[in-house]
Amino acid sequence: LGKINMTELKYKLIFIIILFACLKVIGQNDSIIVYDVNYQISSPIAPVWFDSTITFDNTAHSNGLMNQIPLNLSAPTSNVYDGTNFTRIELAATNYSLIDYPISTAIRIFYYNQDTLLDQGCSGIIISENLVLTAAHCIRNYTDESWQADSIVVASGYDDGAFHPVLQSSDVSKYYLFKSYYAGLSPSKDFALLELSNPIGQQSGWVGLAFSSDTSYYANKVFHKISYPYDASMTDTSIHVNGDTLYYNYGEIDVLSNTSIGLNSSEAKLIPGQSGSSLFYTDNIDYYSMAIAVFSSQYRHFGITNEIFYQFKNVMDNYSTSYLENINIKEDFNVYPNPFSNLVTVEFSNINNQPYTISIYNSIGASVGQEITSLDKVQIGLGDFTTGLFIIRLTNSDGLVISKKVIKE
């Protein structure tokens, strides 16, 4: 009898081990739901296998057409939340131009219902030429499993209630989020990708994604945040924010767990509108988002795990598509010489002699010239301009937007 019991116990133990292994696999293989906004259709993307022994990985970043500027890599000591080395929010435009990379990767999210603009919004960050990372609750209500809006528009460089003259906006064509969040089963998967009709990251640039399964990685590192807070009543009534202006803050984090990172301070609270904004890390060489804002208390951000990273990387590599990739004009658009002294030639494919607008902006985003043409080759005199960086943008009536940067000697 004792031998039979031991045998039964052995099989029970084996069953339990297999069960836990299966649960672990299921946990690592949460599928992605892609929602097509135009057709209002949801469909699954099968999960991909990943090597769980890898402790760190990241995707590439790009500064697009923007000037890459260094950020402060030393922990701040002034204007910080009580008991922390993390600054309070400040106007981003105080110390940076909005076309400075990586400031240019910040995204303001706008909601529309039946073409009516709603007053609330969220933040995000560009992670590829046509993908924005944000929080899943910014697009879908977790409790009643409904969408936040009929449609969404995102903008780079939105500030002081105005769209930027150089940086671009786009409507959102698809949402990507985890099935467990989509179905109201796992609030910890509060992550989403927004696919854009217009790949604005080609101009604004983007940060990469990254994860570290070793929590010690986050210690003594400076992280940065760019966001659009719209209600400070729950934190500091002396701050008047309404979501129309970009804010920046940075510093070290001191709350570390397997799922979230934040600040150990009763004063440090995320403000509505900051939801979906990233904590991103840089050594002024690489740039990547490692967590997104989700809870107000303790400035709580959900960290990007290995599962989230590899499933989103699969979307980036195999599912999201740039609408400009198959347009020949993208390859045929040339601006030369570069650098130039007096005259710059803009040349592009225009077989049907469509009207195009050629716009010229200086390094701070101010418009310095514009010309409308139906030709495919135009010479523009810029000899009177000061030396420096200029952005030449080509647009047409179909909404095609292509930009290139040139240098005047």
LODREN-309062 format. One line per 10 residues: number of its first residue (from 1); for each residue x, y, z of C-alpha. Coordinates in Angstrom, 3 decimals, always signed. Layout:
! residues N
NUM> X Y Z; ...
This chain:
! residues 409
1> +0.000 +0.000 +0.000; +2.854 +2.347 +0.838; +4.431 +1.704 -2.587; +1.137 +2.453 -4.355; +0.778 +5.727 -2.444; +4.321 +6.718 -3.324; +3.624 +5.963 -6.972; +0.455 +8.024 -6.898; +2.317 +10.842 -5.194; +5.016 +10.723 -7.830
11> +2.485 +11.004 -10.647; +0.681 +13.805 -8.855; +3.944 +15.699 -8.530; +4.683 +15.142 -12.202; +1.198 +16.381 -13.085; +1.656 +19.499 -10.949; +5.031 +20.218 -12.553; +3.553 +19.831 -16.028; +0.596 +22.030 -15.061; +2.833 +24.826 -13.826
21> +4.985 +24.508 -16.937; +1.892 +24.821 -19.106; +0.690 +27.832 -17.157; +4.087 +29.419 -17.588; +4.004 +28.810 -21.333; +0.465 +30.194 -21.540; +1.561 +33.234 -19.585; +4.422 +33.796 -21.983; +2.253 +33.355 -25.055; -0.457 +35.943 -24.704
31> -1.602 +36.678 -28.249; -1.983 +40.135 -29.744; -5.343 +41.491 -30.888; -5.170 +43.875 -33.848; -8.166 +46.152 -34.333; -8.683 +47.807 -37.714; -10.215 +51.210 -36.984; -11.644 +51.783 -40.466; -13.313 +48.378 -40.796; -13.977 +47.938 -37.041
41> -12.698 +44.370 -37.164; -10.571 +42.595 -34.536; -8.315 +39.666 -35.355; -5.583 +37.759 -33.468; -1.854 +37.593 -34.075; -0.334 +34.331 -32.916; +2.306 +34.730 -30.206; +5.955 +34.121 -31.019; +8.372 +32.048 -28.996; +11.165 +33.871 -27.214
51> +14.205 +32.808 -25.262; +13.357 +33.523 -21.616; +17.029 +33.240 -20.610; +17.859 +36.516 -22.389; +18.003 +39.226 -19.717; +18.209 +42.323 -21.945; +17.269 +43.257 -25.494; +16.368 +46.396 -27.405; +15.272 +47.635 -30.818; +17.002 +50.367 -32.792
61> +16.257 +54.075 -32.556; +16.437 +56.806 -35.213; +16.674 +60.578 -35.007; +14.796 +60.892 -38.324; +15.428 +64.346 -39.767; +15.938 +65.987 -36.385; +19.065 +67.268 -34.675; +20.048 +64.874 -31.889; +20.796 +66.793 -28.715; +22.312 +65.479 -25.463
71> +20.136 +65.065 -22.380; +21.336 +65.427 -18.805; +22.749 +62.117 -17.562; +23.397 +63.270 -13.977; +20.795 +62.899 -11.238; +19.108 +66.260 -10.527; +19.351 +67.928 -7.132; +16.919 +70.841 -7.527; +13.185 +71.108 -8.260; +12.785 +67.449 -7.322
81> +9.884 +65.573 -5.730; +10.357 +65.291 -1.969; +12.710 +62.475 -1.030; +13.677 +61.697 -4.641; +16.199 +62.545 -7.326; +13.470 +63.063 -9.936; +12.382 +66.520 -11.080; +8.899 +67.956 -11.137; +7.414 +68.669 -14.558; +8.714 +71.683 -16.481
91> +7.759 +73.120 -19.842; +9.723 +71.196 -22.459; +10.149 +74.336 -24.562; +11.990 +76.059 -21.713; +15.211 +74.170 -22.406; +14.616 +72.405 -25.725; +13.322 +73.022 -29.200; +10.468 +70.687 -29.994; +12.325 +69.512 -33.110; +15.290 +68.443 -30.979
101> +15.576 +64.668 -30.902; +14.436 +62.876 -28.716; +11.934 +65.587 -27.649; +10.458 +65.284 -31.147; +9.299 +61.716 -30.407; +6.678 +62.829 -27.860; +3.087 +62.189 -28.939; -0.185 +63.865 -27.954; -3.227 +61.607 -28.453; -6.574 +63.138 -29.489
111> -9.943 +61.350 -29.274; -12.830 +61.838 -31.686; -16.412 +60.598 -31.480; -18.466 +61.157 -34.628; -15.882 +63.742 -35.759; -16.220 +65.669 -32.482; -12.992 +66.292 -30.569; -13.167 +65.148 -26.949; -11.423 +67.181 -24.286; -9.398 +64.420 -22.649
121> -6.317 +62.708 -24.067; -3.230 +60.658 -23.374; +0.472 +60.680 -24.163; +2.680 +58.334 -26.138; +6.056 +58.017 -27.803; +7.104 +57.053 -31.335; +8.928 +53.687 -31.455; +9.172 +53.185 -35.231; +8.398 +55.193 -38.338; +4.683 +54.424 -37.997
131> +4.094 +53.017 -34.496; +3.329 +54.795 -31.224; +3.669 +53.136 -27.817; +1.021 +54.063 -25.232; -1.111 +52.497 -22.502; -3.914 +50.111 -23.468; -6.345 +51.965 -21.185; -5.773 +55.035 -23.375; -7.621 +53.301 -26.199; -9.827 +50.720 -24.452
141> -11.771 +50.685 -21.187; -10.664 +47.641 -19.225; -13.824 +47.218 -17.138; -16.511 +47.414 -19.835; -14.294 +46.363 -22.766; -15.250 +49.328 -24.950; -13.118 +51.654 -27.076; -12.350 +55.131 -25.781; -13.289 +56.797 -29.063; -14.444 +56.248 -32.633
151> -11.121 +57.421 -33.984; -7.762 +58.705 -32.780; -5.329 +61.288 -34.127; -1.775 +61.656 -32.847; +0.555 +64.631 -33.191; +4.264 +65.162 -32.736; +5.402 +68.573 -31.521; +1.962 +69.709 -30.353; +2.545 +72.579 -27.910; +0.793 +75.598 -26.436
161> -2.468 +74.513 -28.074; -1.053 +74.435 -31.605; +0.203 +71.855 -34.065; +3.847 +72.259 -35.029; +4.593 +73.776 -38.472; +7.287 +71.167 -39.192; +6.399 +68.093 -37.164; +3.436 +66.073 -38.310; +0.203 +64.441 -37.208; -1.570 +61.288 -38.344
171> -4.766 +59.385 -37.882; -4.492 +55.917 -36.337; -5.392 +53.011 -38.600; -4.874 +50.037 -36.232; -4.551 +49.224 -32.535; -2.409 +46.386 -31.193; -2.964 +45.207 -27.616; -2.695 +41.996 -25.635; -5.645 +39.629 -25.685; -5.670 +39.311 -21.876
181> -6.175 +43.086 -21.562; -8.584 +43.254 -24.524; -10.776 +40.609 -22.855; -10.632 +42.238 -19.415; -8.527 +39.471 -17.872; -5.163 +41.062 -17.079; -4.731 +44.754 -16.212; -0.958 +44.232 -16.017; -0.848 +44.034 -19.833; -1.733 +47.739 -20.047
191> +0.328 +48.308 -23.212; -0.734 +49.195 -26.752; +0.731 +50.092 -30.122; -0.962 +52.534 -32.484; -0.276 +52.100 -36.189; -0.287 +55.374 -38.109; -1.540 +56.069 -41.612; +1.236 +58.623 -42.041; +4.683 +57.364 -40.898; +5.586 +60.557 -39.069
201> +8.548 +58.879 -37.391; +10.474 +59.168 -40.643; +10.753 +62.856 -39.814; +10.407 +63.033 -36.019; +12.585 +59.999 -35.342; +11.782 +57.343 -32.761; +13.132 +55.667 -29.647; +13.651 +51.938 -29.389; +11.992 +49.457 -27.045; +13.959 +47.620 -24.376
211> +13.540 +45.319 -21.390; +15.729 +44.103 -18.579; +14.707 +41.149 -16.440; +17.373 +42.130 -13.900; +15.897 +44.860 -11.668; +19.381 +46.005 -10.648; +19.727 +47.348 -14.191; +17.484 +50.300 -13.271; +19.466 +51.367 -10.205; +21.454 +54.609 -10.427
221> +20.321 +55.298 -13.986; +18.703 +58.540 -15.111; +15.397 +58.184 -16.945; +13.555 +60.820 -18.951; +9.876 +61.616 -19.497; +8.008 +63.768 -22.041; +4.235 +64.009 -21.624; +1.014 +66.013 -21.848; -0.528 +66.346 -18.342; -4.022 +67.848 -18.411
231> -5.238 +67.952 -14.807; -3.049 +68.753 -11.819; -5.853 +69.077 -9.252; -4.963 +65.751 -7.673; -1.302 +66.643 -7.198; -0.578 +70.366 -7.139; -3.263 +73.003 -7.659; -0.583 +75.624 -8.345; +0.209 +73.860 -11.636; -2.236 +74.749 -14.384
241> -2.101 +72.153 -17.131; -4.800 +71.265 -19.647; -3.090 +68.860 -22.035; -2.181 +71.466 -24.638; +1.522 +71.748 -23.767; +4.483 +69.382 -23.665; +6.271 +68.885 -20.341; +9.585 +67.249 -19.484; +11.118 +65.812 -16.338; +13.869 +63.358 -15.507
251> +15.842 +61.653 -12.747; +16.480 +58.403 -10.925; +13.808 +55.922 -9.911; +13.774 +54.188 -6.528; +10.789 +51.792 -6.597; +11.788 +48.563 -8.320; +9.789 +45.363 -8.751; +9.356 +42.672 -11.365; +6.391 +44.490 -12.902; +6.674 +48.193 -12.127
261> +9.058 +51.040 -11.403; +8.413 +54.420 -9.829; +9.220 +56.870 -7.042; +9.037 +56.398 -3.294; +7.455 +59.744 -2.505; +3.939 +60.716 -1.420; +4.344 +63.923 -3.446; +5.257 +62.176 -6.693; +2.025 +61.365 -8.504; +1.323 +60.965 -12.185
271> -1.114 +63.513 -13.583; -3.999 +62.549 -15.887; -2.867 +62.955 -19.460; +0.528 +61.456 -18.644; -0.963 +57.976 -19.055; +0.839 +56.139 -21.834; +3.944 +58.312 -21.665; +7.254 +56.512 -21.397; +10.140 +56.414 -19.035; +12.960 +56.182 -21.520
281> +16.667 +55.677 -20.963; +19.548 +57.143 -22.908; +23.293 +57.390 -22.631; +23.078 +59.952 -25.466; +24.043 +57.174 -27.858; +21.110 +54.747 -27.597; +17.520 +55.660 -26.743; +14.803 +53.247 -25.654; +11.537 +53.151 -23.749; +11.487 +50.754 -20.810
291> +8.183 +51.540 -19.027; +4.901 +53.401 -19.493; +2.796 +55.450 -17.084; -0.234 +53.663 -15.649; -0.941 +54.576 -11.971; -0.810 +57.932 -10.209; +0.464 +56.720 -6.830; +4.258 +56.534 -6.511; +4.629 +57.663 -10.125; +3.967 +54.053 -11.060
301> +5.008 +52.772 -14.489; +4.625 +49.232 -15.801; +7.957 +47.943 -17.014; +8.296 +46.344 -20.428; +8.835 +42.624 -19.819; +10.511 +40.146 -22.133; +7.086 +38.880 -23.246; +5.801 +42.342 -24.068; +9.042 +43.218 -25.842; +9.161 +40.179 -28.124
311> +5.451 +40.181 -28.985; +5.603 +43.880 -29.864; +8.836 +43.346 -31.771; +6.993 +40.744 -33.818; +4.371 +43.373 -34.672; +7.087 +45.869 -35.575; +8.974 +43.404 -37.783; +6.147 +41.506 -39.457; +2.790 +43.276 -39.233; +2.948 +47.075 -39.180
321> +3.498 +48.592 -42.621; +4.481 +52.022 -43.827; +2.044 +53.508 -46.295; +4.903 +55.268 -48.042; +6.993 +52.184 -48.626; +5.317 +51.420 -51.942; +5.147 +54.969 -53.218; +7.861 +55.526 -55.789; +8.125 +59.212 -55.086; +9.705 +58.416 -51.731
331> +12.745 +57.032 -53.500; +12.709 +59.694 -56.223; +12.619 +62.689 -53.869; +16.039 +64.373 -53.944; +17.368 +67.636 -52.605; +20.853 +68.698 -53.746; +23.541 +69.806 -53.394; +23.784 +69.016 -49.709; +25.407 +70.969 -48.185; +24.624 +73.972 -50.428
341> +25.723 +77.589 -50.669; +23.078 +79.545 -52.583; +20.782 +77.415 -54.722; +19.147 +74.135 -53.740; +17.432 +71.882 -56.275; +14.308 +69.919 -55.314; +13.600 +67.027 -57.685; +10.911 +64.354 -57.486; +8.684 +62.111 -59.595; +5.611 +63.970 -60.855
351> +4.436 +62.096 -63.938; +0.883 +63.475 -63.801; +1.971 +67.080 -63.150; +0.121 +67.254 -59.836; +0.423 +70.427 -57.750; +2.952 +70.026 -54.930; +3.807 +72.408 -52.111; +7.479 +72.796 -51.247; +7.847 +74.225 -47.736; +11.118 +75.302 -46.127
361> +11.667 +75.508 -42.364; +14.666 +76.577 -40.332; +16.182 +74.671 -37.407; +13.669 +76.011 -34.867; +10.661 +75.090 -37.007; +9.813 +78.531 -38.389; +8.577 +78.702 -41.984; +11.060 +80.610 -44.151; +9.709 +79.882 -47.628; +7.092 +78.103 -49.687
371> +6.493 +77.377 -53.367; +3.696 +75.590 -55.221; +4.690 +73.778 -58.402; +3.401 +71.258 -60.925; +6.911 +70.598 -62.217; +9.197 +67.789 -61.138; +12.320 +69.908 -60.657; +12.581 +73.280 -58.924; +15.540 +75.459 -58.004; +15.149 +77.566 -54.877
381> +17.428 +80.407 -53.897; +18.443 +80.387 -50.228; +21.552 +82.518 -50.495; +20.207 +85.210 -48.150; +19.639 +82.746 -45.326; +22.083 +82.229 -42.480; +24.107 +79.027 -42.324; +22.646 +76.012 -40.573; +20.049 +73.263 -40.860; +16.919 +73.565 -43.010
391> +14.057 +71.120 -43.552; +12.427 +70.905 -46.978; +8.986 +69.304 -46.945; +7.045 +68.120 -49.979; +3.245 +67.718 -49.756; +0.402 +67.142 -52.185; -3.393 +67.118 -52.118; -3.475 +63.381 -51.337; -1.776 +63.982 -47.990; +1.639 +62.699 -49.035
401> +4.306 +64.251 -46.805; +8.029 +63.718 -47.327; +10.816 +65.726 -45.723; +14.561 +65.983 -46.063; +17.104 +68.028 -44.178; +19.834 +70.084 -45.858; +22.715 +72.146 -44.545; +23.603 +75.645 -45.746; +27.322 +76.310 -45.618
